[in-house]
Amino acid sequence: METSASSSAGSIVQPGKKKRTPTNPNNIFKPSSDSTTARNLCGIEWQAEHKTGTIAEFTAHWNSLTAKQKESYASRSKLVDAVNFHLQSRSC
């Protein structure tokens, strides 16, 4: 495990973190099932209509959204986080 702030390849590695390998943009886009970020929520909707869409295609879609469209996803993200927090606090 590397503990230095940078590796010999020049990429930044945080102590205790695994080094990520670069993602192939031609891989099929697969949104995370448990992430509630605005980008991931958009990705879930996008992937439902683009079953074989690539990471590069989704990235282009995300980058083409207006600030207002991204804010809509950010608002949904906050709502999902609030609901999840409420549900977790009730189960304790």
C-alpha positions as CSV (number, residue, x, y, z in Angstrom):
1,M,0.0,0.0,0.0
2,E,1.3,3.4,-0.9
3,T,1.3,6.1,1.7
4,S,2.9,8.9,-0.2
5,A,0.9,11.8,-1.6
6,S,1.9,10.9,-5.1
7,S,3.0,7.8,-6.9
8,S,5.9,7.2,-9.3
9,A,3.4,7.5,-12.2
10,G,2.5,11.0,-11.1
11,S,-1.1,10.3,-10.1
12,I,-2.2,11.4,-6.6
13,V,-2.8,8.6,-4.2
14,Q,-4.4,9.3,-0.8
15,P,-3.2,7.3,2.2
16,G,-5.3,4.3,2.7
17,K,-7.0,4.6,-0.7
18,K,-6.6,2.1,-3.6
19,K,-5.3,3.6,-6.8
20,R,-8.0,3.6,-9.5
21,T,-7.2,2.4,-12.9
22,P,-8.4,4.6,-15.8
23,T,-11.9,3.7,-17.0
24,N,-12.3,2.6,-20.6
25,P,-14.8,5.1,-22.2
26,N,-16.0,2.4,-24.6
27,N,-17.2,0.2,-21.7
28,I,-21.0,-0.1,-21.2
29,F,-22.2,2.5,-18.8
30,K,-23.5,1.0,-15.5
31,P,-24.7,3.4,-12.9
32,S,-24.2,2.5,-9.3
33,S,-27.2,1.0,-7.6
34,D,-26.5,2.7,-4.3
35,S,-25.1,6.1,-5.2
36,T,-27.5,9.1,-4.9
37,T,-25.4,11.7,-6.6
38,A,-27.1,13.9,-9.2
39,R,-24.9,12.4,-12.0
40,N,-25.8,8.9,-11.0
41,L,-29.5,9.6,-10.8
42,C,-29.3,11.0,-14.3
43,G,-27.3,8.0,-15.3
44,I,-30.0,5.6,-14.0
45,E,-32.6,7.3,-16.2
46,W,-30.3,7.5,-19.2
47,Q,-29.2,3.9,-19.0
48,A,-32.9,2.7,-18.9
49,E,-33.2,4.2,-22.4
50,H,-29.7,3.4,-23.7
51,K,-29.1,-0.2,-22.6
52,T,-25.8,-0.5,-24.5
53,G,-24.7,3.1,-24.1
54,T,-21.1,3.6,-23.3
55,I,-19.4,5.6,-20.6
56,A,-18.3,8.1,-23.2
57,E,-21.9,8.5,-24.5
58,F,-23.2,9.1,-21.0
59,T,-20.5,11.5,-20.2
60,A,-21.3,13.5,-23.4
61,H,-25.0,13.5,-22.4
62,W,-24.2,14.7,-18.8
63,N,-21.9,17.4,-20.1
64,S,-24.6,18.6,-22.6
65,L,-27.2,19.2,-19.8
66,T,-28.0,22.7,-18.9
67,A,-27.3,24.0,-15.4
68,K,-31.1,24.0,-14.7
69,Q,-31.3,20.3,-15.7
70,K,-28.4,19.4,-13.5
71,E,-29.9,21.4,-10.6
72,S,-33.1,19.3,-11.0
73,Y,-31.0,16.1,-10.5
74,A,-29.2,17.8,-7.6
75,S,-32.5,18.6,-5.9
76,R,-33.6,15.0,-6.3
77,S,-30.3,13.8,-4.9
78,K,-30.8,15.9,-1.8
79,L,-34.4,14.6,-1.4
80,V,-33.2,10.9,-1.7
81,D,-30.5,11.6,0.8
82,A,-33.0,13.1,3.2
83,V,-35.4,10.2,2.9
84,N,-32.6,7.7,3.4
85,F,-31.4,9.5,6.5
86,H,-34.9,9.6,7.9
87,L,-35.3,5.8,7.2
88,Q,-32.0,5.0,8.8
89,S,-32.7,7.1,11.9
90,R,-36.1,5.3,12.4
91,S,-34.5,1.8,12.2
92,C,-32.1,2.5,15.2
